[in-house]
Amino acid sequence: MIIEILLFVVGLVLLYFGAEFLVAGASAVALRLGITPLVVGLTVVAFGTSAPELLVCLMAAFKGTDDISVGNIIGSNIANIALILGCASLVRPLEVHVQAVRREFPVMVVASIMMVLVAFDGTITRLEGGILAISMVFYLVFAFFAAQKGGDVDVEGLDELEEADTEAPALADMAKIAGGILGLAGGAYLMVESATVIAKAIGIPELVIGITVVAFGTSLPELATSLVAAYRNESDISVGNVIGSNIFNIFLVLGLSSIVVPIAVGQAAIDFDLWIMLGVALGIWPILRTGHRVSRLEGAFMLAFYVGYVVYLFMRT
């Protein structure tokens, strides 16, 4: 058991640094080829932040551990709002940009509803995965033109792209991309393997492991980013980070994963956990809408809800 826990931690570290290297290398190569920072931010950076969830879901789907795959997405989306926004607002009350409420939030709700609909019959088919993936393309096009029109880009890390060092050797950038891909693949493999063994050893369903441990692990980069952003009083990054991540998790991660391998959805997820994910997505609306800020009290409530939900998951086993 101790070995599996250590392997899980190693896998988590590989996922984190793999995503960092992939984003850094791919962004530099794209900028060297003349692609604008705006396009790079909406594609390379956004994809890189979802890469850990994508690789974990793909690995779990190939191994036939669909509950970990589905649980990872459900758990990540719940954690992104209830845990990450909750923690970030405790550091500093979050001011919410009106565009995030009017533009990105409705897309996140639509994505959540679509996940419930495609999962309701117990299987997410390749066709349904294709619909989700196509929705991702439409969202990227929408975000691109909206950002150009509004003169803003709500994509994490875009400011740094404008100062990217394109003078570094191209070989070094390619090495970063290769290393990032290897790190993501190796990290995903170790996390799924160890999580499966741990779940079986202590008698906890794979769905619960996916919603809690695996989802928390793949959401750690977003948690760190949002906490730092809140400390620096950059609320737009904290809020935009979690909303954008939820959209990508469903449209991109679930879409591509189910195109590669149709995903079976367990009855427990259909009966309860998917609705919790949708409820959290809808429940954040009055908090964001009221005064366009997330207070410390509201953050504490969201965090308490997340802790209570996790406790319930382990109790129901």
C-alpha positions, 0 to 999 in steps of 0.5 A: 500500500505504501508503495502505491501511495508513493507511486501516486505522488510520483505520478502527480508530480510528473503530471504537474511538471509534464504540463508545465514543460508542454505548455512552455515548449509548445508556446515558444514554438508557436510564437516562433512560427508567428502565431499570435499570443492570443491564439496560443493562449486560447489553444496551447495554454488552455490545452496544457492546463487540461492535459493532466485530466485528459491523460488520466481519463484516457489511461483509465478508459484504456484500462477499462476503469471507466469509473476513475475516468468519469469520477475524475471529471465530476470530481475536478469540476466540483473541486474547481468551484467548491474547493478552489474558489472557496479556498481562494476567497478565504485568502482574499474576497474575489471580485468577479468580472461581469464578462465572466458571469455573462460570457463564460458562466453560461457556457460552463452550465451548458457543458455541465447539462450536456454531460448529464444528458450524454451520461444518463443512459449509462454510456458515452458513445463516440458520437456523443464524444464527437458532439462534445469535442465539436462544442469545444471547437465552437467555444474556442472560436467564440472565445477568440472573437469575443476576446478580440472584440472586448480586448481581453483574454481570460486565459491563464498565462497569456500575459507571460506569453507576450514576454516568451523567450523565442531566442532559445534554441528550437531544439530546447523547445522540442525537448520540452515538448517531448519531456512534457508528453512523456511526463504526462503519459508516465504520470497518468499511468502511475496515478491510474495504476496506483489509484486502482490498487489502492481502491481495491485494497481498502474496498473503496469504489473506483468512482469515489477514488476518481472523484476525490483523490484523483480529481484532487490531484489533477486539480492541484495546479488550478488550486495553486494558480488560484491561491496565488492569483487571489493573494496578488489580488488578480481575481479574474484569473482565479474565477476565469481559471476554474470556469474555463477548466470546467468547460475544457474538462467536459468538452475536451477531456470527456469528448476526446476520451469517449471518442477513443474509447466509449465510456461506461458511466456507473449508476451511482454517478448517474443517480447522484454525483452528476447532479451534484456537479450540475447543482454546484455549477448552477449554485455558484450563479447567485454568488457570482451575480450578487455584487459580482464578488465571492466573500469569505463567508460564501467561500467558507460555505463552499469549502464546507460543502465540499468537505461534507460531500467528500465525507459523504462519499466515503461514508456511502461506501 
